[in-house]
């Protein structure tokens, strides 16, 4: 491999399919997951087992990778890459960017750029994939950074959950206690805005919640000539397939990805989490 290569690093919350990561030489650092009294890497527990434990009331939580995990990857790329672009889950909901930056500071002789995606799940993944594709095409670091910074403004993430109890348990969303805490059967419609997951609306039924996600996506993409769409879910495959089919009928494009949410997102949204993440240019 040539030392002129630019290499892309991300974290497991970016929801990039493993085969695509391998094809594009994307390095993925796993986020840490604690289920009960057992700590593991994201991906070490099968999703169905995690959902079962959550439904049984087992407490699960996530934390950013230790700086040493990033340092191991950066060290391995030292003799390969002239530059590293390390793209991570929004800093508004995770300390992962900070952990990566601490690791990068251990390598003052290396060119390591830390990028806050301001997104979650495949919303981060879209940036990572584009960066890796451009790197494969021999684009410069400046060209890659300009492209993904422009992309950030055109990524739309809408999601809902079956119950808000897992969001409450996670304690990650400050707005939740005042708006939804007393109405456990409400179905929140949430969107990522400026890197923060916030409440966009609320409805009483799951069917209306899924309708709202589809409508919000259609509105976000109405003027787009280039589109990419992903449906993500946590233990809601059949509903996710139905949403995918409806989107394809309404928009006329193939949905690029139908993905199981990484366990680190499922912990916070719980079984029944379902989201649509789109990019429109």
Backbone bond lengths (Angstrom), bond angles and torsions (degrees), N, CA, C in turn:
res aa  C-N    CA-C-N  psi(-1)  N-CA   C-N-CA  omega(-1)  CA-C   N-CA-C  phi
1 X - - - 1.465 - - 1.525 111.09 -
2 X 1.310 114.89 145.81 1.456 119.97 -178.46 1.518 111.29 -84.44
3 X 1.333 115.71 141.46 1.467 120.77 178.41 1.540 111.41 -70.11
4 X 1.337 117.08 -6.96 1.461 120.65 178.51 1.528 112.04 -81.60
5 X 1.327 117.74 -2.69 1.460 121.41 -177.47 1.525 112.12 -66.74
6 X 1.319 114.86 145.49 1.453 122.01 166.02 1.524 106.09 -102.38
7 X 1.317 116.65 129.52 1.470 120.48 -179.07 1.520 110.08 -117.46
8 X 1.334 115.16 148.91 1.461 122.53 -174.32 1.524 109.26 -111.94
9 X 1.332 114.88 132.77 1.470 122.36 178.07 1.526 107.41 -121.61
10 X 1.331 116.65 143.39 1.460 120.55 174.69 1.527 109.01 -146.07
11 X 1.328 116.17 -172.69 1.460 121.47 176.96 1.525 108.83 -116.89
12 X 1.327 116.30 167.54 1.464 120.28 -172.06 1.526 113.23 -69.90
13 X 1.324 118.68 -15.71 1.465 119.95 177.38 1.522 112.04 -68.13
14 X 1.339 118.10 -11.92 1.457 120.85 -177.57 1.526 113.43 -75.22
15 X 1.336 117.54 -8.45 1.474 122.86 169.10 1.530 113.22 61.12
16 X 1.306 117.45 33.50 1.466 120.70 179.69 1.534 109.00 -84.32
17 X 1.333 117.41 127.18 1.468 119.09 178.42 1.532 111.03 -55.64
18 X 1.330 117.79 136.25 1.473 120.78 -175.42 1.526 113.76 -55.34
19 X 1.344 117.02 -38.12 1.465 118.86 -177.95 1.527 111.28 -67.39
20 X 1.333 116.99 -33.27 1.459 120.35 177.95 1.529 110.31 -72.46
21 X 1.339 116.43 -39.54 1.462 120.15 176.85 1.525 110.94 -60.13
22 X 1.329 115.94 -40.51 1.471 119.71 179.46 1.529 110.78 -66.89
23 X 1.319 116.04 -43.05 1.469 120.77 -178.79 1.524 111.60 -61.37
24 X 1.342 116.43 -37.13 1.463 121.04 -175.09 1.536 112.81 -99.73
25 X 1.341 117.57 7.66 1.475 122.03 179.40 1.536 111.62 57.95
26 X 1.317 116.68 40.63 1.469 121.50 177.67 1.521 108.51 -88.56
27 X 1.326 116.16 127.97 1.467 121.57 176.62 1.531 108.91 -90.46
28 X 1.346 116.92 127.21 1.463 121.27 -177.68 1.527 109.40 -116.76
29 X 1.327 115.79 120.39 1.462 122.18 177.59 1.528 108.22 -95.97
30 X 1.332 118.40 124.18 1.467 119.40 -175.74 1.524 112.67 -74.08
31 X 1.320 115.23 136.77 1.455 121.41 170.79 1.528 107.88 -74.55
32 X 1.323 116.74 151.83 1.464 122.07 -176.04 1.533 110.28 -87.81
33 X 1.325 114.72 141.35 1.456 121.77 -177.58 1.521 108.96 -130.90
34 X 1.323 117.00 132.11 1.463 121.85 174.90 1.521 108.45 -117.99
35 X 1.324 116.09 122.63 1.464 122.51 179.67 1.522 107.00 -119.89
36 X 1.336 115.56 112.19 1.460 118.52 -172.48 1.515 109.19 64.91
37 X 1.324 117.37 -120.63 1.471 120.70 179.10 1.527 111.91 -107.64
38 X 1.336 116.38 14.76 1.462 120.63 -176.84 1.526 110.02 -111.10
39 X 1.338 116.40 124.03 1.468 121.84 178.41 1.521 109.37 -104.01
40 X 1.320 115.35 137.78 1.466 121.15 -174.37 1.521 109.40 -152.64
41 X 1.324 116.23 175.05 1.453 121.52 172.53 1.519 109.85 -83.34
42 X 1.324 115.76 149.83 1.454 121.12 170.45 1.526 108.37 -54.04
43 X 1.319 115.84 130.87 1.459 120.40 -178.93 1.515 113.75 99.19
44 X 1.335 118.37 -12.93 1.466 120.71 -178.04 1.528 112.25 -76.17
45 X 1.322 117.48 -21.95 1.456 121.09 179.66 1.526 108.22 -109.79
46 X 1.333 118.20 130.26 1.465 119.70 178.23 1.527 110.35 -59.12
47 X 1.326 118.11 140.28 1.463 120.56 -178.00 1.529 113.47 -52.36
48 X 1.346 117.85 -44.70 1.468 119.97 -177.48 1.520 111.57 -61.12
49 X 1.337 115.95 -37.09 1.466 119.47 178.84 1.531 110.31 -68.05
50 X 1.332 116.81 -40.22 1.457 120.04 177.54 1.521 110.83 -62.14
51 X 1.336 117.16 -45.81 1.465 120.04 -179.34 1.528 110.51 -60.78
52 X 1.327 115.80 -41.08 1.462 119.43 -179.92 1.526 110.90 -62.38
53 X 1.321 116.91 -42.31 1.459 120.21 179.56 1.527 111.19 -66.16
54 X 1.329 116.66 -41.32 1.465 119.65 178.43 1.526 110.77 -60.98
55 X 1.332 116.45 -42.94 1.471 120.26 -179.47 1.519 111.57 -67.32
56 X 1.344 116.00 -24.97 1.468 120.39 177.19 1.529 112.04 -82.13
57 X 1.332 116.79 -3.69 1.458 120.82 177.81 1.511 114.99 93.83
58 X 1.345 116.99 6.29 1.469 120.06 176.45 1.532 108.42 -65.63
59 X 1.320 116.89 132.31 1.464 121.55 -179.06 1.526 109.02 -81.49
60 X 1.316 115.64 129.69 1.467 120.92 177.49 1.521 108.66 -127.53
61 X 1.308 116.34 147.58 1.462 120.50 179.29 1.526 108.81 -148.15
62 X 1.316 115.16 162.54 1.458 120.39 -179.27 1.522 109.72 -122.62
63 X 1.325 115.13 160.43 1.468 120.01 173.14 1.524 108.22 -151.06
64 X 1.334 114.77 156.85 1.463 119.30 -178.61 1.526 110.37 -66.62
65 X 1.328 117.07 154.34 1.465 119.34 175.08 1.533 110.27 -60.30
66 X 1.310 116.36 146.53 1.458 120.19 174.35 1.524 109.34 -64.61
67 X 1.340 117.92 148.71 1.465 119.61 178.51 1.526 113.40 -51.52
68 X 1.332 116.32 -32.51 1.457 119.87 -179.89 1.515 113.79 -61.33
69 X 1.340 117.07 -30.91 1.459 119.91 178.03 1.530 110.96 -66.27
70 X 1.331 116.05 -40.22 1.462 119.57 175.74 1.527 110.52 -69.54
71 X 1.341 115.83 -39.92 1.463 119.77 -178.57 1.532 111.05 -59.53
72 X 1.334 116.88 -38.05 1.463 120.22 178.52 1.532 111.05 -59.90
73 X 1.340 115.65 -41.55 1.470 119.75 -179.15 1.518 110.41 -70.37
74 X 1.341 116.45 -45.07 1.469 119.14 -179.19 1.528 110.69 -62.00
75 X 1.321 116.61 -39.42 1.471 120.49 178.92 1.527 110.68 -64.26
76 X 1.320 116.61 -41.09 1.459 120.33 179.84 1.523 111.71 -64.51
77 X 1.340 116.76 -30.35 1.465 121.13 -178.96 1.531 112.87 -88.28
78 X 1.323 116.53 -3.86 1.467 120.16 -175.39 1.530 112.33 -54.11
79 X 1.306 117.32 -45.21 1.459 120.11 -176.68 1.514 113.92 -87.30
80 X 1.321 116.40 2.11 1.460 121.28 -175.43 1.521 111.76 -110.02
81 X 1.337 116.10 -46.65 1.462 120.82 -168.63 1.523 111.91 -105.01
82 X 1.310 115.15 137.61 1.467 119.81 171.35 1.525 110.38 -78.78
83 X 1.337 116.29 -30.17 1.464 122.30 177.37 1.520 108.85 -142.21
84 X 1.335 115.64 148.72 1.462 122.19 174.47 1.525 107.45 -122.52
85 X 1.326 116.02 130.48 1.464 120.99 172.32 1.526 106.45 -111.72
86 X 1.331 115.91 117.90 1.457 122.87 -172.49 1.531 107.63 -112.44
87 X 1.343 116.45 108.71 1.467 123.06 -169.03 1.522 109.35 -112.25
88 X 1.349 116.79 127.34 1.466 118.75 -169.36 1.526 114.62 -137.47
89 X 1.333 113.39 164.15 1.453 123.55 177.93 1.533 110.15 -50.94
90 X 1.330 116.21 147.88 1.454 121.85 -176.99 1.533 113.53 -47.01
91 X 1.290 115.69 134.52 1.468 121.11 179.06 1.523 111.89 -70.80
92 X 1.333 117.82 -11.25 1.464 120.74 178.31 1.530 112.10 -71.59
93 X 1.342 116.95 -21.56 1.463 120.14 -177.25 1.521 113.69 -125.31
94 X 1.320 117.88 1.60 1.465 120.41 -177.69 1.515 110.05 -153.98
95 X 1.320 115.36 150.47 1.457 120.83 175.37 1.515 113.02 -91.76
96 X 1.340 117.38 16.03 1.461 121.24 -174.69 1.523 112.14 -63.62
97 X 1.340 117.16 -42.88 1.472 119.28 177.86 1.527 110.70 -59.27
98 X 1.321 116.42 -41.69 1.467 120.63 -179.62 1.525 110.49 -63.97
99 X 1.330 116.25 -41.22 1.460 120.52 179.05 1.524 110.75 -63.88
100 X 1.334 116.67 -42.22 1.470 120.43 178.20 1.521 110.99 -65.02
101 X 1.341 116.44 -38.73 1.468 120.19 179.62 1.528 110.94 -65.57
102 X 1.328 117.23 -38.67 1.467 120.64 177.16 1.527 109.97 -62.78
103 X 1.319 116.20 -41.72 1.467 119.52 178.14 1.527 110.49 -64.76
104 X 1.321 116.84 -42.36 1.468 120.10 -179.44 1.522 111.61 -61.36
105 X 1.338 116.02 -33.67 1.465 119.42 -179.63 1.530 112.16 -66.40
106 X 1.324 117.16 -16.11 1.464 120.93 177.17 1.527 111.80 -77.64
107 X 1.337 117.26 -8.22 1.462 121.80 -175.69 1.533 109.80 -126.00
108 X 1.332 117.50 66.90 1.468 119.71 -176.70 1.526 113.74 -63.46
109 X 1.325 116.38 -18.19 1.466 119.74 179.95 1.527 112.76 -87.30
110 X 1.329 117.21 -2.90 1.456 120.83 -178.07 1.529 110.80 -109.41
111 X 1.328 115.75 151.84 1.461 122.04 177.94 1.531 108.05 -94.58
112 X 1.335 115.76 97.43 1.465 121.46 -177.99 1.525 108.41 -122.31
113 X 1.307 116.40 120.30 1.468 122.71 -179.06 1.528 108.36 -107.08
114 X 1.345 116.85 121.87 1.465 121.43 177.40 1.529 108.42 -95.62
115 X 1.328 116.56 126.53 1.464 121.74 -177.93 1.527 109.35 -118.36
116 X 1.321 116.34 122.78 1.465 122.85 171.99 1.526 106.82 -82.61
117 X 1.318 117.49 113.85 1.464 120.64 -175.54 1.524 112.45 -70.08
118 X 1.331 116.92 -20.22 1.474 122.48 -173.08 1.527 110.62 59.04
119 X 1.326 115.80 21.39 1.458 119.90 -178.11 1.516 111.51 -135.08
120 X 1.332 114.76 175.42 1.462 121.09 175.88 1.524 108.53 -130.21
121 X 1.332 115.86 157.92 1.453 123.36 176.88 1.530 111.09 53.29
122 X 1.324 116.45 -137.21 1.460 120.19 -175.92 1.534 111.17 -69.69
123 X 1.341 117.42 -9.74 1.467 120.05 170.04 1.521 110.78 -61.59
124 X 1.314 116.76 -37.98 1.465 121.80 169.07 1.525 109.63 -72.73
125 X 1.322 115.20 -41.71 1.455 120.42 -176.81 1.519 113.92 -58.66
126 X 1.342 117.49 -37.08 1.465 119.71 177.49 1.530 110.97 -57.06
127 X 1.334 116.43 -42.94 1.468 120.31 179.88 1.525 110.51 -64.93
128 X 1.328 115.16 -42.44 1.463 120.54 -178.15 1.532 110.37 -63.62
129 X 1.322 116.06 -45.33 1.466 120.70 -179.39 1.529 110.49 -62.38
130 X 1.339 116.73 -46.74 1.459 119.65 179.70 1.529 110.52 -61.57
131 X 1.326 117.17 -43.81 1.462 120.52 -179.87 1.528 110.63 -60.98
132 X 1.324 116.61 -43.18 1.465 120.46 -178.42 1.521 110.96 -68.07
133 X 1.325 117.08 -38.86 1.467 119.74 177.21 1.524 110.81 -63.01
134 X 1.326 116.62 -43.65 1.466 120.43 -179.84 1.529 110.94 -65.63
135 X 1.328 115.73 -38.52 1.467 119.54 178.08 1.528 110.18 -62.49
136 X 1.345 116.56 -40.89 1.468 121.15 177.80 1.529 111.32 -62.73
137 X 1.337 115.65 -31.13 1.466 120.67 -179.45 1.525 112.88 -82.91
138 X 1.338 116.65 -1.17 1.447 120.72 177.26 1.515 114.69 84.90
139 X 1.348 117.58 16.91 1.460 120.79 178.44 1.529 109.87 -69.47
140 X 1.326 115.84 155.87 1.466 120.56 -178.86 1.524 110.83 -78.52
141 X 1.317 115.28 163.71 1.458 120.51 176.66 1.527 110.52 -58.12
142 X 1.313 117.47 -44.35 1.458 121.02 179.96 1.514 112.59 -60.85
143 X 1.329 116.99 -41.13 1.467 121.23 178.69 1.527 110.93 -65.23
144 X 1.323 116.51 -40.59 1.462 120.56 -179.76 1.527 110.60 -65.92
145 X 1.329 116.60 -46.87 1.462 119.96 -178.75 1.524 111.22 -63.44
146 X 1.326 117.50 -39.63 1.469 120.92 178.57 1.524 110.13 -62.90
147 X 1.331 116.68 -42.16 1.466 120.76 -177.75 1.521 111.90 -66.19
148 X 1.336 117.04 -44.27 1.465 117.66 -176.63 1.525 111.67 -76.07
149 X 1.325 117.74 -29.04 1.465 118.87 174.88 1.521 110.91 -66.02
150 X 1.325 116.60 -36.15 1.467 120.27 176.38 1.527 110.35 -69.21
151 X 1.327 116.88 -37.09 1.474 121.22 179.80 1.519 112.51 -62.80
152 X 1.335 116.51 -35.77 1.472 120.50 -176.33 1.528 111.67 -51.20
153 X 1.324 116.21 -38.47 1.464 120.61 -175.73 1.522 112.35 -75.49
154 X 1.323 117.28 -9.01 1.471 120.46 -173.57 1.527 112.58 -117.10
155 X 1.325 115.74 13.78 1.462 120.63 177.47 1.526 108.54 -102.24
156 X 1.328 115.90 131.75 1.470 121.82 -175.09 1.522 108.70 -123.10
157 X 1.318 115.89 124.80 1.458 121.60 -178.10 1.517 109.62 -122.88
158 X 1.329 116.04 118.58 1.464 122.39 178.22 1.523 107.73 -126.84
159 X 1.331 116.79 137.29 1.461 118.84 -178.27 1.521 111.32 -151.05
160 X 1.324 114.63 164.20 1.455 121.71 175.81 1.522 108.22 -143.92
161 X 1.330 115.45 169.00 1.463 121.23 179.09 1.525 108.84 -133.56
162 X 1.334 116.24 158.99 1.466 120.32 178.47 1.518 111.55 -71.95
163 X 1.315 115.92 -35.25 1.460 122.28 178.89 1.521 109.25 -146.85
164 X 1.330 116.75 147.17 1.464 119.08 -179.04 1.530 112.72 -83.72
165 X 1.348 117.54 -0.45 1.473 118.08 -173.34 1.524 112.27 -63.70
166 X 1.337 118.14 -32.98 1.465 119.38 -179.91 1.520 110.77 -73.59
167 X 1.325 117.35 -35.38 1.465 120.57 174.65 1.530 109.63 -63.19
168 X 1.323 115.79 -42.55 1.466 119.33 178.17 1.528 110.92 -61.95
169 X 1.328 115.32 -44.32 1.462 120.22 -177.21 1.526 110.81 -63.08
170 X 1.340 117.07 -35.29 1.460 119.98 -177.19 1.518 112.15 -70.59
171 X 1.344 117.01 -28.17 1.457 120.91 179.42 1.513 114.32 67.47
172 X 1.348 118.33 15.11 1.457 121.60 -174.63 1.531 113.48 -85.23
173 X 1.332 116.83 -18.51 1.460 119.56 -172.46 1.523 109.75 -113.30
174 X 1.323 116.07 104.62 1.452 121.02 -174.53 1.513 113.92 -62.91
175 X 1.347 117.60 -30.60 1.459 120.67 -178.04 1.519 112.64 -74.10
176 X 1.336 116.95 -14.48 1.454 119.69 -169.39 1.526 112.88 -67.05
177 X 1.328 117.01 -43.19 1.461 119.53 -172.16 1.525 111.98 -61.36
178 X 1.321 116.31 -38.37 1.455 118.93 -176.87 1.503 114.60 -81.06
179 X 1.338 117.94 -22.88 1.458 119.60 -172.00 1.517 114.04 -104.46
180 X 1.328 117.43 -30.29 1.455 118.68 -171.35 1.521 114.62 -130.13
181 X 1.319 116.96 -6.13 1.462 119.26 -168.15 1.516 113.23 -59.24
182 X 1.321 118.16 -31.72 1.460 120.05 -175.81 1.526 112.77 -93.80
183 X 1.332 116.49 1.45 1.469 119.22 -176.63 1.526 108.72 -125.70
184 X 1.311 116.19 76.84 1.456 120.02 -171.59 1.533 113.02 -68.10
185 X 1.334 117.44 -18.51 1.451 118.02 -178.15 1.522 112.93 -93.95
186 X 1.330 117.68 3.83 1.458 120.16 178.16 1.526 109.93 -74.74
187 X 1.332 116.10 148.99 1.457 121.30 178.27 1.530 108.19 -109.05
188 X 1.328 117.67 104.58 1.463 119.59 -177.95 1.525 111.74 -76.27
189 X 1.327 115.85 143.64 1.460 122.05 170.92 1.522 105.24 -106.13
190 X 1.327 116.96 117.96 1.458 121.49 -173.91 1.525 110.64 -117.57
191 X 1.322 115.10 152.34 1.461 120.93 178.97 1.516 108.66 -141.37
192 X 1.320 115.48 150.90 1.463 120.98 173.96 1.522 108.07 -89.29
193 X 1.334 115.63 123.01 1.458 122.30 177.61 1.526 107.80 -131.11
194 X 1.325 116.72 124.68 1.470 120.93 179.69 1.519 111.94 51.32
195 X 1.309 115.94 39.44 1.459 120.78 175.64 1.505 115.50 83.54
196 X 1.338 117.65 0.46 1.460 121.34 -176.59 1.517 110.66 -118.91
197 X 1.331 116.54 134.28 1.457 121.34 175.53 1.516 109.04 -81.51
198 X 1.314 116.16 118.16 1.464 120.69 -176.82 1.511 111.87 -131.04
199 X 1.307 115.09 168.36 1.463 121.99 -178.83 1.525 110.02 -81.06
200 X 1.342 115.86 127.42 1.457 121.83 178.43 1.522 111.06 -103.61
201 X 1.326 116.22 -25.89 1.463 121.48 -179.67 1.510 109.23 177.23
202 X 1.314 117.22 177.29 1.458 120.85 177.37 1.521 109.35 -149.66
203 X 1.319 114.47 143.90 1.454 121.61 -179.17 1.525 107.76 -133.47
204 X 1.348 114.96 173.92 1.466 119.07 -173.84 1.522 114.08 -96.76
205 X 1.322 117.37 -19.59 1.466 118.52 -175.91 1.520 111.23 -125.29
206 X 1.306 114.87 156.37 1.465 121.26 178.44 1.533 110.57 -64.65
207 X 1.312 116.91 -40.99 1.463 119.89 -179.22 1.523 110.83 -60.01
208 X 1.324 116.92 -43.06 1.464 119.62 178.56 1.517 111.27 -66.98
209 X 1.321 116.87 -33.96 1.470 120.04 178.82 1.530 110.18 -64.07
210 X 1.328 117.02 -44.71 1.464 120.16 179.89 1.527 110.48 -66.85
211 X 1.336 116.72 -38.63 1.471 120.15 175.13 1.526 110.63 -58.34
212 X 1.330 116.32 -41.89 1.469 121.13 -178.06 1.526 111.20 -65.47
213 X 1.341 117.66 -38.85 1.465 120.86 177.46 1.527 110.49 -62.46
214 X 1.325 115.44 -44.10 1.477 119.75 -179.25 1.521 110.26 -65.04
215 X 1.331 117.07 -44.90 1.463 120.53 -179.07 1.525 110.93 -63.05
216 X 1.320 117.25 -42.91 1.472 120.80 179.85 1.527 110.51 -62.28
217 X 1.332 116.52 -38.95 1.469 120.50 178.63 1.523 111.16 -66.85
218 X 1.330 117.01 -43.41 1.462 120.69 178.48 1.528 110.66 -59.11
219 X 1.322 116.72 -43.19 1.470 120.53 179.82 1.519 110.98 -65.89
220 X 1.328 116.82 -39.68 1.470 120.21 -179.13 1.525 111.88 -65.71
221 X 1.335 116.80 -30.02 1.467 121.03 -174.29 1.521 113.60 -102.20
222 X 1.328 118.00 5.67 1.471 119.45 -169.17 1.528 113.44 -62.31
223 X 1.333 118.59 -30.23 1.465 120.44 -179.41 1.526 113.39 -104.24
224 X 1.329 116.65 9.83 1.466 120.32 -174.58 1.522 110.92 -85.74
225 X 1.325 115.78 137.00 1.463 121.25 174.51 1.534 110.80 -93.48
226 X 1.318 115.85 -33.46 1.469 121.33 177.06 1.519 107.43 -111.66
227 X 1.341 116.49 127.91 1.467 119.26 -175.53 1.523 110.53 -134.61
228 X 1.330 114.55 145.81 1.460 121.43 168.01 1.512 107.30 -135.90
229 X 1.322 116.12 137.95 1.458 120.34 -176.75 1.523 109.31 -134.45
230 X 1.329 115.52 139.01 1.463 121.65 174.26 1.524 108.85 -132.31
231 X 1.309 115.36 143.40 1.468 121.42 171.85 1.524 106.52 -113.86
232 X 1.318 116.29 126.74 1.468 120.81 178.29 1.527 108.96 -118.40
233 X 1.317 115.42 152.09 1.469 118.53 -178.00 1.520 109.97 -153.60
234 X 1.327 114.80 160.68 1.463 121.78 172.65 1.524 107.46 -123.04
235 X 1.320 115.74 98.96 1.460 120.31 178.65 1.510 114.05 66.88
236 X 1.324 117.47 27.70 1.470 121.31 -179.21 1.529 108.91 -132.78
237 X 1.325 116.25 49.94 1.463 120.88 -171.80 1.523 112.26 -62.49
238 X 1.323 117.69 -44.33 1.463 119.51 -176.08 1.530 110.68 -64.15
239 X 1.335 117.02 -43.66 1.465 119.83 176.51 1.522 110.99 -63.08
240 X 1.328 116.60 -39.99 1.463 120.45 179.76 1.527 110.64 -62.85
241 X 1.329 117.26 -39.74 1.465 120.74 176.95 1.523 111.14 -63.34
242 X 1.328 116.26 -40.97 1.465 120.09 179.43 1.529 110.80 -64.74
243 X 1.338 116.55 -42.28 1.467 120.50 177.72 1.532 109.90 -63.10
244 X 1.328 116.68 -42.31 1.467 121.23 178.19 1.530 110.74 -58.48
245 X 1.315 116.68 -47.17 1.470 120.71 -178.81 1.525 111.00 -63.60
246 X 1.315 117.21 -41.60 1.464 120.03 179.47 1.522 111.25 -64.66
247 X 1.323 116.53 -41.89 1.467 119.85 178.37 1.532 110.72 -61.77
248 X 1.323 116.32 -43.71 1.463 119.70 -178.87 1.529 111.32 -64.08
249 X 1.334 116.73 -36.52 1.462 120.25 177.49 1.530 111.21 -68.37
250 X 1.313 116.76 -40.45 1.469 121.14 -174.81 1.526 112.58 -78.34
251 X 1.326 117.09 -35.68 1.463 120.84 -174.38 1.522 111.84 -98.77
252 X 1.322 116.53 -30.39 1.458 119.18 179.76 1.514 114.21 88.38
253 X 1.329 116.81 -1.32 1.467 121.64 177.04 1.523 109.01 -104.83
254 X 1.318 115.16 154.00 1.462 119.75 171.77 1.525 109.56 -72.96
255 X 1.330 116.70 138.92 1.458 120.71 171.30 1.525 107.60 -74.36
256 X 1.332 115.96 122.53 1.467 120.53 -171.55 1.523 112.81 -67.62
257 X 1.329 116.59 -37.39 1.457 120.19 -174.46 1.530 110.62 -137.06
258 X 1.319 115.87 137.37 1.458 123.18 166.10 1.522 105.01 -121.36
259 X 1.329 117.05 108.48 1.458 121.07 -164.91 1.528 112.29 -127.03
260 X 1.333 114.80 140.58 1.458 120.27 167.45 1.521 107.19 -73.95
261 X 1.328 116.54 130.45 1.465 119.79 179.28 1.521 109.48 -61.70
262 X 1.333 117.59 142.79 1.468 118.38 175.56 1.519 109.38 -61.17
263 X 1.317 115.57 150.85 1.470 119.21 -175.86 1.520 112.44 -57.77
264 X 1.337 117.27 -29.01 1.466 118.44 -178.76 1.521 111.66 -67.93
265 X 1.330 118.31 -25.98 1.463 120.80 174.74 1.519 110.96 -85.55
266 X 1.336 116.49 -36.71 1.458 120.70 178.97 1.525 111.47 -61.09
267 X 1.330 116.85 -33.65 1.469 120.83 178.08 1.522 111.10 -57.27
268 X 1.321 116.76 -40.13 1.469 120.44 -175.69 1.522 112.55 -85.57
269 X 1.335 117.09 -35.11 1.460 119.76 -179.54 1.511 113.61 -90.23
270 X 1.328 115.64 -26.20 1.451 120.65 -179.79 1.518 112.53 80.72
271 X 1.333 116.29 168.64 1.455 120.33 175.13 1.534 109.69 -56.76
272 X 1.321 115.66 134.58 1.456 119.19 -177.01 1.501 113.83 102.24
273 X 1.328 117.35 -7.94 1.475 120.03 172.94 1.520 109.07 -57.16
274 X 1.335 116.35 133.15 1.463 120.01 176.70 1.523 108.40 -145.41
275 X 1.322 115.56 133.38 1.461 119.49 -177.49 1.512 112.65 -141.41
276 X 1.324 115.66 156.67 1.451 122.56 172.60 1.522 107.09 -120.85
277 X 1.319 115.84 124.52 1.458 121.31 179.91 1.526 107.12 -119.93
278 X 1.318 116.90 121.16 1.466 120.05 -175.73 1.526 110.73 -129.37
279 X 1.323 113.00 158.02 1.468 121.16 174.79 1.522 107.05 -130.15
280 X 1.320 116.19 130.74 1.445 120.01 179.46 1.510 111.63 -134.99
281 X 1.328 116.74 129.86 1.471 121.25 179.36 1.512 109.89 -126.70
